[in-house]
């Protein structure tokens, strides 16, 4: 039986079904099923993904609302909610992070810290740019999943980071 989810990417929402099959995962987006093979590389946030025979380099980390995902160097914030039935609107089931919960931003990729745009005790809004990481000559902005107060910053400009490196803590 397929698990049903509602995904939100920016302002766009989609229903997705995920079904485990013998040797792969199938995902239905709209009326089309896609074959997905996903393999985690080591214990990092890096994955090798093959979707319908096309390879992708993926970095993914969980967040209070879903996932922060980088696919072939492009970053996405994806909110997800599991739904019991595709006709059910999941808004009431979504549980936003509590204001007093800590959220750790980890690096989704290997790279060099180019900018740290926040400091401890800063109050930030959801979507604010927190850190810029250069990876493969591309500047990648990491955005806040929610508003809050910066509790700690663990990195400095020029520092080399690996996937999974904690960058900062947001309250």
HELIX and SHEET records of a PDB file:
HELIX    1   1 UNK A   90  UNK A   93  5                                   4    
SHEET    1   A 9 UNK A   3  UNK A   9  0                                        
SHEET    2   A 9 UNK A  12  UNK A  20 -1                                        
SHEET    3   A 9 UNK A  25  UNK A  29 -1                                        
SHEET    4   A 9 UNK A  32  UNK A  40 -1                                        
SHEET    5   A 9 UNK A  46  UNK A  51 -1                                        
SHEET    6   A 9 UNK A  54  UNK A  63 -1                                        
SHEET    7   A 9 UNK A  66  UNK A  71 -1                                        
SHEET    8   A 9 UNK A  74  UNK A  83 -1                                        
SHEET    9   A 9 UNK A   3  UNK A   9 -1                                        
SHEET    1   B 4 UNK A 103  UNK A 106  0                                        
SHEET    2   B 4 UNK A 166  UNK A 170 -1                                        
SHEET    3   B 4 UNK A 148  UNK A 153 -1                                        
SHEET    4   B 4 UNK A 123  UNK A 124 -1                                        
SHEET    1   C 4 UNK A 138  UNK A 143  0                                        
SHEET    2   C 4 UNK A 129  UNK A 135 -1                                        
SHEET    3   C 4 UNK A 111  UNK A 116 -1                                        
SHEET    4   C 4 UNK A 160  UNK A 161 -1                                        
END                                                                             
